[in-house]
Amino acid sequence: MNLEKKIKDWRKSLRSQAHLSDGFVEELEVHLRDAIEGGIDRGLDPEEAFDTAVKGLGDITAINQDERLALTNSGKSSLLLPDLLKNFFKVNGRQFRKNGLLNGINLAGLTVAFTATFFIGLFLHDELSFERHHPNAENTYRLSYEHTSETGVIEERAFSSGMWIDVIKDRVPAIDETMRFMQISYGYIENQATNQFFYEEGIYWSDPNFFDFLHFPLKYGNKEDQLTNPNSLVVTEDIAQKVFGMENPIGETLRFVRNGIVVNFVVTGVIFNPASNSHFQPNYVAQLEALQGIFGEQQRGWITKNPEPGWVYTYVKLRESGNQEQVATALQEFWNNAIPERAEFMEPLLTRLTDIHFQPPIKWEIDTPIAMSYVYGLIVIAAFILMIAMTNFVNLITAQASKRQKEIGLRKTLGSTRKQLRLQFFLESAGLVMLSMAVALGLTYLLLPQFNDLIEKRIDLAIVLSNPAIRTWFIILMISVAATAGAFPALYFTRKVTKSFNLNQFFKPEKVNARGRNSLVILQFAVAITLIISTVTVSNQLQLINNGKLGTNREAVVGIRTTRMGDTNQIQRFRNEIENFSQVASSTLGMHLPRLSDFGSINTRYFAPDINNEPLYWNKFDADGDFPKTFDLEFLAGRDFREDYDLNSLIINESAVKELNLSPGEAIGLVLKEDSINYVFGQSDGVVIGVISDFAYETVRKKIEPLVICANTRVNGALSVKLGPGNKQAAISQMGELWAEIYPGRPFEYWFLDYEFGRLYSQERRLGKLIPLFSGLAIIIALFGLFALTAYVSDLRKKEIGIRKVLGCSNSGILRLLSWQYLRTILIAVAIAIPLAWYGMDYWLENFTYRVNISLLVVGGSVLFVLLISLVTISLKSLKAANANPVDSLKYE
Amino acid sequence: MFSFSKSLVAASSKPLILGILQEGTSYGYAIIQRVKEISSGKLEWSDGMLYPVLHRLEKEKLIASQWMQSEEGRHRKYYSITELGKQSLHEEKANWHSMQEVMEALWSINPSTSNS
C-alpha cells in the first residue's frame, strides 16, 4: 500500500493549491496522519482511512482564506509587520551605503541647514523675548518725556527726574510699584585688598526694590538682604571673578571713587550674569541713596528734589493696563506747577517695557533696539536655508528613484501594498531627516558658546528650552519638517513607480523625473543667487554704517578720558610728553567722540548776519587746533586752524554750507554769531576759515547735521591720540605708565575709536556678522546639492555616455552635453533671482538715510560667481564621465 | 442529524478551544477528538477549520505553541493556554452564562416559544 505516496501527493497538491506557510502545511500533515491512524484504529483499511481523513479536513481553499483572515484582520495587524520592518532597515542601510557620497553630502547639507536654522531661531528668540522674563512686564512702563525744541523738532528722551515719581505715586492709585536707577560715569572701583583699580560701566544706583521689580536671580545671598543699606553692593558672577577672583565674595569690601569722594561697599549678594534679552545689564547694583554722598553737601538731595529731568531712569508697574493716561495727566499737572516755563515743551512719555527693544532708539536709550526688518530678514534667510537643504534632500532622494525601480517592482510582486511602499519611503526619508536634526541639535549645543561670543549675547539653551511652549512648538515644527521631507519622496515614488510599472519607464529612467527635479534646481539657485546679491548689498550697507566716514584711519585713533581731571596744566603736560613718543602722530583735546550727544547738548543757535536774520540751529563742537589734522578731515575749501589757535576761526561742514545755499568757496570769510544761553567756554563768534566734507560725528541713522567746529583750548572731555604704524598695545602701555606717573591712583581709561564707534551700532555689527555667515552657508549647501546631483546624473548616464563615445562623440561633446543641461537651468534661475533681489534690497535700503546703491557689479559678480562655481563642479564630474573608458561602462551587458 | 448552525459554531470555537487547553497542553487532532467527545458528536467541525482559529488565538497571544516530539515519536505542534488566555476564558464563561440566563428567563416566562 502506497499510503506514504498518497500523503506526499496530497501535500504537493496542497502546496500548489494554496499559499500556505511551511509550518502550517506540516501541521496539517501531522493532523492527517493522526486522523488516518484513528481511522485504521476504528477498523478502516488504509485507503478508506486516508479518504476519510482528507474529507474530514474540509475545503482547503476555505481554510486558506480563514488562515489569511486570521493573520491579517485579527489583533493588531499593522502595515509593517516586524519582519517587514527589519527588511526595510536592512534595505535602507544598503541603499545608504551604496550611494555613500551622495547621501553623505545630502545629510551633511541638511545637518548644517538645521544647525543654522536653530541658531537663527535662538537669536530671534533672544531678540523677540526681550524683557518678557521680568515680573508683570506687560504692565511695566518706563516713564520719561518728549521734548519739543524751539524749531518744533520733537525728540523722545529716556531720562526722567528722580522727583517725578515720588510726587505722582500717591496721586495715581493705578500705580502699583515704582523703581528708579541711575548710571553715572567717571568713577572707578578700587579693591583695596589687592590694590587694583577698575574702570567699570554698568554700575546701577537703584531704589532698594530693584530685585523685586526686575528678574535677577541671586546666585549667592538672600533676596531680603540685598540693598538694605547704603553700603550694600550686589555684583554679577563675572565681576566677582574679575574684581575678587572668587566665586562668592560676600562680605568682601570695595570702594567707589569719584572726584576724590569715596563710597565704601560690602558685597551682600552675587547675581547670575544678566540675560542678554534685556536692556538692564548691570555689573554692580547699589542703593541710589549711596550716590547722594558723591554729589557733595551742596547738591545733596539733588536726585529726588529736582523737578527738572536729569539722569534718572524711572519705571512704574501699573495695577492694570490702560491706566497710563492717569499717570501722564498727573505728571503734566505736576510740571505745570513746578516747572511752568519748561512744561510747555514737555510731553510725558510712557513706554511699555516690552516695547522698548522694538522702537527706534531714542535719546539716552540704554537699549540697543532691533529693527523688525532684520527680524524678517533673518526669518527669510532661515526659510531659504531650510528650503535649499530640503530641496537638495528631496532632489537626491528622488534622483535615486530610477535606480530603485527594480526594488519597488520586486516588492510589489512579492505582495507589498502601495500603502506599505509609501510608508517605507516615508519612514526612510523622515528617518534621515530626524537623524540629521538630532545631530544638528547636538552641534547647536556644542557650538553655542562660540555663537554667543560672535553675536555678543548670553543665550542659554537650557533656559530657552525650559519654556514648555517653545518645546512644544519646536517639536511640532520639527515633526512637520520631517513629515514634509518624508511625504514628498513617498508620494513621488508611489505615484511615479507603482501606478504603472512599465518597461518604457524602466529603460529611460532619466526621463521619468527630470522635469520635476529641474524645477527644484531652478528654485534652489534662484534662492542662492538672491541671497548672494542681498548679502553683498547688506554687507556693503552695514560697512557704510560701521565705518561712518569718521576719518579714514579711525582704527588708529585712541581716545583717553580726561574729564574732571582737575588741573588742565597736567593734561597739557601729559599731552606734550606723549607727542614725543615715536608712535604718536598727533593728538587733540576735544569733546568725547563719537558718542557726542550722550555727553551734553551740542545744539546751538547761530546767526549769519551777512545773509539774513534767520536763526540757524546747528551743532557746535569744541576742539583744539589739532582736531582736523588728527581726524584726517578733508577740506573742501579754506584752511585748517593755525598753529597759534586763532580762537575766532571756525570750520564748518558741507551740510552747513548747503543749508546756507552757498558753495564751499563762498562760505570762507562768512561771519557767524553764536547766540547761546548755555555757552561755557567763551564767545565763539567767528569767521569761517575752512569747509570740510561731512563726517559722521553722531549716529549715521540720522542725517548728518550742520556742524561748527570752534577752536578752543580749554575743553577737556577726551584726548584723542592718532597712532602711527607699529605695535599699538606697546604705545598704549607706554602712555599708561606716563599716566600713572602724572595721575597716581587714577585709572587710565582709553578706547579705540572704531570700537567705541561700533558700539553705537552693536545691533548692525551683530547682524553684519550673522547675515553673511548664514547666507554663505545657504550658498554652500546649494552648491553641495548641485555637486551631488551632477555626480549622480553623470553616473546614471554612464552607459549613454559610453555608447555616445563608441559612436564617435568627442570628450568635449560629452562635456557640453552634460554641462549645458545644468547651465540652462541655472540661467533660468538667474532670470528669476535678479528682479527678486533687486526689489527686496531696494525695499530694505529705504530704511537708511545714507545708503549704498545696488550696483550692477554686485549683481553681475554674484551671477558670475554662481556660474563659475557650478561650472567647475559640473566639469569636474562630467570630465570624469567623459574621460572614462566606454568599455568599463558597457561591458556588463 | 442534529447540528449547530455555522455562526454558533464559530462563536463557540474560542471558549471551547480555550477551555480544552485549560485542561492541559494539546495538539490539533487531539483537540478535535476532545470536542467530539464532550459534545457527544453533536459538534463536528471540519477538521481543517480548527487551525486558522488556533492561529488567530495564538496571534492574539491567548495561546502559545511549540513543536515537540510526542511519546510515540511524532513531531507535533502543541498548544497551551497563556495567562491572557485564562483571563479571556474567564470572561467568555461569564458571557455565556449570562446569555444562558437570559434565554432561560425568556423561555420560562414564555414557554410557547420553547420547543421542548
Chai-1 contact restraints between the chains, C-beta under 6 A:
chainA,res_idxA,chainB,res_idxB,connection_type,confidence,min_distance_angstrom,max_distance_angstrom,comment,restraint_id
A,E27,B,K77,contact,1.0,0.0,6.0,A-B,restraint_1
A,V30,B,R76,contact,1.0,0.0,6.0,A-B,restraint_2
A,H31,B,G28,contact,1.0,0.0,6.0,A-B,restraint_3
A,H31,B,Y29,contact,1.0,0.0,6.0,A-B,restraint_4
A,D34,B,Y29,contact,1.0,0.0,6.0,A-B,restraint_5
A,G56,B,D47,contact,1.0,0.0,6.0,A-B,restraint_6
A,L57,B,D47,contact,1.0,0.0,6.0,A-B,restraint_7
A,L57,B,G48,contact,1.0,0.0,6.0,A-B,restraint_8
A,G58,B,S46,contact,1.0,0.0,6.0,A-B,restraint_9
A,G58,B,G48,contact,1.0,0.0,6.0,A-B,restraint_10
A,G58,B,M49,contact,1.0,0.0,6.0,A-B,restraint_11
A,I63,B,G48,contact,1.0,0.0,6.0,A-B,restraint_12
A,D66,B,P52,contact,1.0,0.0,6.0,A-B,restraint_13
A,E67,B,P52,contact,1.0,0.0,6.0,A-B,restraint_14
A,A70,B,P52,contact,1.0,0.0,6.0,A-B,restraint_15
A,A70,B,H55,contact,1.0,0.0,6.0,A-B,restraint_16
A,A70,B,R56,contact,1.0,0.0,6.0,A-B,restraint_17
A,S74,B,R56,contact,1.0,0.0,6.0,A-B,restraint_18
A,G75,B,K59,contact,1.0,0.0,6.0,A-B,restraint_19
A,G75,B,E60,contact,1.0,0.0,6.0,A-B,restraint_20
